[in-house]
Amino acid sequence: MRNMKEAFIAEQSAKLAGKGISRRQFITNMLAAGVVLPTAMSMADRVFAAEPKKGGTFRVGRGHGSTTDSLDPATYENSFTTCMGFLYANCLTEVDNKGELVGELAESFETDDAKTWVFKLRKGVEFHNGKTLDADDVIASINHHRGEDTKSAAKGVLSPIVDIRNDGGDVVIELDGPNAGLPYLVSDYHVLILPSKDGKIDPTAGIGTGGYVIEDFEPGVRVSAKRHANYFKEGAAHFDAVEMLSLIDTTARQNALMNGEVDSIDRVDPKTVALMARNPNVSILETTGTLHYTFPMRVVAEPFDNYDLRMALKLIIKRQEMVDKILLGHGALGNDHPISTANTFHAANLPQREFDPEKAAEHYKKSGHSGPVVLRTSEAAFSGAVDAAQLIAASAKEAGITVEVKREPKDGYWSNVWNKEPWCACYWGGRPTEDWMFVSAYTADIEWNDTAWRDTPDAKKFNELVVAARGELDEGKRRTMYEECQRLIHDDGGAIVPMFANYIHGNSKKVAHAEDVAANWAMDGEKSPERWWFNA
């Protein structure tokens, strides 16, 4: 009976959404099905809210943004630039709001051996400058991230490509070995497809095929855009315009939402979730995925080039304390590697690292180091990063280790501190596949290897395993390889990963979205301007 009732409700909801029945008839039918009147009215409201409506200016407050930001997709390093890129451009593929990989500019993608891939492009897709998308645009856009001289963060992601060519309008990509995950990799937010001329793209022009046309961009301040009239996706890009503001200060960002100055924000402080939820004009949206907070130690810099010093610091972390005090329960324990329980090949058999001041003291003594160890942090890294660093310093004292916390300015943190200073606070959005995460931040050839973990024996073994695993079609063998990759990072690598965090957003109650919201990155996979709408 229950299944029949649920099926009837779903059928009637679909009819109401499609204008097949009126609101009054829907409520009458719900009452006949045994639904009480208040619930039936609420259900009708939800159905109407779930029907996308066009119009309005979507104002978004983001907890990232820097004066060093650029329109060049190769340089994107924070959520502000990621979302900006998806405003005006598209990739060959995308992870949809249900977490599934689908074609975007590519109509289909096929392979016989996972080594040679054929991407068939959609017909009639138009760039903002009127040019029609073709295979040469894809080739030039991908080649922008390849080559020895490129500084692109996607260089490592695309390094397996040995040839890319136009074959009768299709894009053929040949790899140096089988990789079943290539279609995921070309959905990377750096690999936006831009218009080409004479085999080159202009990476800073801000011209793409996306749902919105960039009108103004002030690095570290704002970006504004208007709807692209000829967007190829139906049922997407509902707003007339989008304005995204860089509001790094948590209090300022949250006040902007509660005061009605913006319609949506990311990075709601866990400490204020309950308070904000009491605001009658605000709703809290929380998604769980692969977001994790880290404290990368660069293993090429003293004193972190010493294994025992790294292990001592890993052992002085009170992970549960961080989840409780920094995330207030809105997350889970990390285990010093980047693969979450949401990933297919998470190493569940790897013992959880615990706080152990005695062992930490032993490793610290063996390292031969003396004096303070400097940890640089900033709220730009993640909400609560300064407090988290202070917790590390406090627990380190129990092992006789002095951690000196240095607070850095928010602006310029990602260009001046992260990936440069020996030890700092960081966050990673994670990736849907293990290979994608590894080639984004841990393999030897990637610019964003923020631990510089490349040359130790375990690092070399890790790099070999990553290459072997991506070509292994036996799932059991591939799982074993990926579990070993996680163990190597956990033991020898320079990443301290104390916690996985939920994405917490605050929205005006006039903001609506589909029931499924992507969690591969914040703000519905950084595509809220395309996927969300106003319900009134």
N, C-alpha and C positions, 0 to 999 in steps of 0.2 A: 504493500500500500504506500509506504513511504516513497519508494522509487517512482511510482505512478504519480504521486502528488508533486514530487520534485520535477518530473518531466512536464507535467501540466503547467506548473509555475514558469518553467523555462520557456515553454511554448508561448504562453500568454505574454511574458516579458518581451520575447522576440517580436510578437505582433504589435505590442505597444510601441516598441522602438521603431518599428517599420511603418507606423501610422496605420496599421491594419485594424486597430481598435482604438477607442477613445480612452482617456484616463478614467472616466466614470465607469465604462464597461470593464476595464481591467480590474478596478477595485471591486466591482460587483462579482466578477468571476473569482477573485481571491476570497471574498467572503463565502461564496458557495463552496470553495475548496477547504473551508475551515480556518482561514487566516483571519485574525481579529482586525478590526478596522484601523487602529493606529499603525499596525504593522503593514497592512495593505497600502495605506497612504505613503508610508515611508518607502516601501518597495517601489511604488510608482515614481516617487521623487528620484530614487537611485537610477531607475531606468532612464528617466529624462536626463539626469546628470551624465549618464554614460553615453549619451548620444552627442558626438562632437558637434560643436557650434563654431562658426567662423566669426572672427572679429576681435577687436580689442588690442591693447598693447600689453604684452607680458613683460613685467619688470622683475628681474631676478637679481638677488644679492648673493654674491659668491665669496667664499672664504679664502679665495686665492686671487692672484693677479699681481703683476710686477711691472715696474717701469722698463724692465729689460725684455718684456714680452714682444713677440713679433708675429706677423701674419704667416711667416714661413713655417709650414707644418713640420719641417725637420727639427725645429727648435722647441716644439711644444713640450712643456715640462710640468704643467699644473692643470687643475680642473677648469680654470677659466679659459685657457687657450684651447683645451680639448673641446669644450662645449662651443666655443667660438668657431672652431674648425668645422664641427658638424652643423653649425648654422648655415654656412655658405657652401659646403662641399660634401661629397659622398665618397665612399670607398667601393671597391669591387663587391665586397660582401659586408654584412653587418650581423651583429648579434641582436635579435629582436627582443621585444619586451617580455617574452616568455623564456628568454635565455637560449633560444635556438638559433643556429647559424642559417641565414638565408641570403639569397643573392640581392645585391643592391644595384650597382651599375652593371653587374654581370647578371644576365638572365639565367645562366646556368654555368656550372663548372664540372668538368668530367676528367677522368684519368683511367688508364688501364693498369698502370704499374705504380702509381703514387709518386712517380719521378717526373713525368711529363704531364702537365695540366693544360687543358684548353678551356678558356673563359670566353663564352659567347656574350657579347654586349647587347644591352637593350637598344632598340632602334628609336631614333627620334629624340634622344635626350639632349637638351639644350643648355649650354653654358649661359651665364648671365650676360656675356658679351654677344650672344646670338650665334656663336659657333656650335655646330653639332658635334657631339661626342664621337670619337673614333678610336681605333686601336692605338694609333700613334700617340694620342693624349695619355693613354694608360701607360704605354712604354716609357715616355718621357717623364711622367710623374714618378714611376717606380725607380727609374734610373737616377732621379734626383737624390735618392737615398743610398745609392751604391757607389762604389769606387773608393780608392785609397784616400782621396782627399776630403771626402765628405765627413762632416761632423754630425750627421743626422743620428738621432736616437734610434732610428729604425734600421741602421746599418746592419746590426747583428741579426735582426729579425729577417732581413732579406738576403743575408750572406750566402745561404744555400743556393741562390739563383746563379746559374752559369750562363743562361741564355734566355732572352725574352724577345719575341718577334711577332710581327703582324702576319697572320696567315689568312688571307681572304677576308679580313675584317674581324677575325677572332684573335684573341691574345693567347699565344702559346708560351708557357713558362716551363723551362727545363731546369731541374735541380741537380745538385751534385750527388744526390742519393734520394731514395724514397722518403717522402714526408706526407703522411696522411693528413697532417694538420695545416697544410699550406692555405686552404681556404679561410681558416681562422686568422692566420697571420696577416693576410691582406685586408682584414677588417681593422687593423691597427690604426688608431686615430692619426698617426703621422702620415699614413700612406693614402692621403687624399688625392683624388684625381682632378688635376687642373688642366686648363687648355694649353696646348703646345703650339709652338711655331718654330720651324726649322729644327725640330728634334729637342727643343728646350722648353721649359716652363718658366714663367715669372712667378716665383714662390711667394712674393710679397704683394702681389696685385689684389689678393682677396677675391678672385673671381673663380667661381665653381659652378656646380650643377645643383647646389643645395636649395632647400626650401626658402631661404632668406638671402637677400642681397645686402652686403655690408654697405652702410652709408657713412659711418664714422667710427674710428677706432683710436682711442687714446690709451696707450699702454699703461697698465697699472691703475686705470681710472674706469673706463667704460667702453662698451661697444654697442652700437645701435644698428638695426637692420630692418628692412621691410620685406614683406612676402614676395617671393619670386612668382610672378603671374603664370609662368609656364613650367612650374615644377612637375616633374614626371610622375611623382607618387600621388595616387589618389587617396583621399582621406588622411592627409598629413599636412603639417604646417598650417594650422588653423588660425593662428593669430595674424592680425594685420601687420603688427610690428613687434619687435623684441628689443628690450633694452637691458643689458646685463652690466651690473656694477660690481667693481672690486671693493668689497667691504670686509677686509681682513679681520678687523676688530670684532670679536664675537658679540660683545654687548651692543655695539652699533648695528651689527647685522640683524640681531634678534629684535632690537627696538624698531628698526626700519620695517620689519614685518608686522609687528604688533601695532605700529602707528599707521599702517596702511600705505607706507611709502614704497614698498615693494610687494609683489604677489607671492614670491617664493624664495626660500633661502636653503642653503645646504649647511652642513656642519653645525647643527644645533648642539649646544653644549649639553651633555647628558645631565649635568647638575640642574639645568633649567627646563628640562623636558616637561616635568609635571606642572610647573608654573605656566609655561606657554600653552599647554593643553587646556588650561582653565580659561584662556581667552576665548570668548564666544565666536570670534572671527577667524580663529586659527585652528588648523588641523595638523596633527603630527603624522608624518609618513616615515616608516622605518623599514629598511630592507636589509637582508642578511646575505652576504656574498663572500668576496675574497679580499676585502679591504683589510690591510694590516699595518700596524705601526712598528717602526723599526729604529734601531740605533746602530747604524753601520760603522764598523771599525775598518779603516783602510789598512790592509795587511802589508802594504809596502811602506808604511810610515811607522816610525818608532812611537810608542813602544809596542804597537799592535802587530809588528812583524814577528812577535814572539808568541808561539802557540799557547804556552802556559799563561801568559798575561791575558790573552783572549778568553781562555777557559775560565780563569779566575773571575773575569767580569761577567761571563755568562752565568756563573754559579751564584753571584750575589744579587740576582734579580728575583724579587718576590712577585711572581707573575699573577697569582690570585689577588694580591693586594692591588696591583695595577688595574685589573679588571673591575675590582670592587670600588676603588677610589677614583680612578680616572674615567672609566666607562660606566660606572654605577650599574654594572651588570649588563649593559648593552653591548655584549660581545662575548668572546671566549678566549681561553688560554692559547698563547702561541708557544711554539717549541723550537725556536731558532732556525726555522726554514720557512719559505714563503707559500707553501701549498696548504690550502684550507680544506676543511672537511667537506666543502662544497665541490671540490675537485674530484674527478673520477679516481685518481690513483694516489689519494692521500695516504701517507704511511701511518696507518693506525697502530701498527705493531712497534713503532719507535717509542721507547719509554719517554714519558714526560719529564723534562728537566726540572728539577726542584731547587729551591733555595738551600744552599749548603755552605755555610760560612767556614766550616772546618776545611772542607776540600778546597774552597776558594783560597783560603789562606795558604794551603800547601802549594797550590799552583802559583800563587803570587810570589811566594818565597823562592820557588824554583825558577821563576822568570828572571830574578835578579834585579827587578825594577825597584826604585825607591822614589819618593816624592809624589806629588799629586798627579792624577790622570785627568786631563781636561775634557769635559763633555760640553759641546756647544748645542744650544737649544733655542727654540723660538716658537711662539704660538702660530707662526706661519707653517710650521711642520705639521702640527695637528692640534686640535683643541685639547688642552691639558698637557701639552708637551713639556712646558716648564715645570709643572708639578710632578710629572713623571720622572723628569731628570732629578728633581730633589728627592724623590723616593729612592732612586738608584743610589744617590749619594748617601742617604741615611742607612740603607741596608749594607752598603759597602763598608761602612764603619764597623759593622759587626764582624767583618773579616779582617779588620786592620788595614783597609784600603781607603785612601783618600781620593774621592772624586770631586774635582772642582767644576762646578756648574757655571758656564758663562752664557748669559742671555744675549742673543743677537737680535738686531732690528728685523722687523717683519719684511720690509721692502728689500728686495735684493737677496733674500736668504737663499733662494734656490740657485742663484747665479754666483753668489760670493762664498757661501758656506758649504752647502750640500755638494757632494762629489768632489770636494777640494780639501776641507779640513779633516784631520785624522779621525775624529769621532764626533758625531752629531745626531740629532733627531731627524726622523724622516717618516714618510708614509708611502705605501704603495697600494694602488687600487686592486692589484692582483690581475690575473688573466684567466679566461675560461679553461685553458689547457695548460698542462705542466710544461710542455715544450715552450709555449709562448711566454710563460713567466720566466723560465730559465734564460731564454735568449733575449729577454728584455732587461735583465738585471744581473745575471750571474755568469754567463759564458764569457770566454776570454776576449772575444772580438767586439764586445758591445761597449759603446761609449758610456752607457749608464750603469756599468758595473761599479756601483758606488762603494763596494768593499775592496775593489782592485784585487780580487781573489782569482789569480790566474796561474801562478807559477809554482805553487806547492805541489808535491806529488799527488795529494788528494784532489787538488783543483784540476790537474791534468787528467786524472782518472774520471772526474766528473764531466769534463768536456768531451771525452771519448764516449762516455755513456749517453750523453745527451744526443750525440750524432747517431749512435747505434739505436737508441730507443725510438727516435722519430721514424726510422725505417723498418722497425720490427712490427709485423702485422699480427703476430701471435699476442693476444691481449695479456695472457698470463706472464709471458716473458717480458712484455713491455712494463707491466706492473712491477715486476721484480727490479727492473732497471731504474724506474722512477723512484721506487722506495730507497734504493741505494743512493741515488742522487740526493734525496732529502737527508739521508744519514750523513753523507759527506759534508753537506752544508752545515748541518746541525753540529757536527763534531769539529771540523777544521775551518769552516768558513768564518768570515768576519761579521756576519749579520747576527745581531741580537734582535729576536722577534718575540717580544713578550706577550703580544695580544692581537687578536683579530677583532675588529670593531664593526658594528652595524653602521650603515649609512642612516643618519637621522636628518630628515628634512622638515621644514615648517612651511605650510602653504596657507594662503588665504582660502577660506571656504568656498570662494567662487571658482577656484582652480579645480578642474576635473581631469581624470585620466582613466585609462583602462584598468580593469581589475588586476591584471598582471603588470608589474613594474620591474624592469630589468635591474639587476644588482651587480652587473659586471663592472660598472662604475657608478658614481653618484648620479642623482637627477635622471633616473630612468636610462642608464647607460649613456649619460650626457646628451640625451636627445629629447629632454623635456620640451624645448621650444617646438619641436616637430611633432611630438606625440601627445602633448597635453592641450587643453582648451579651457575656456571659461564656460561655466554652466549657466550663466545668466548675463 
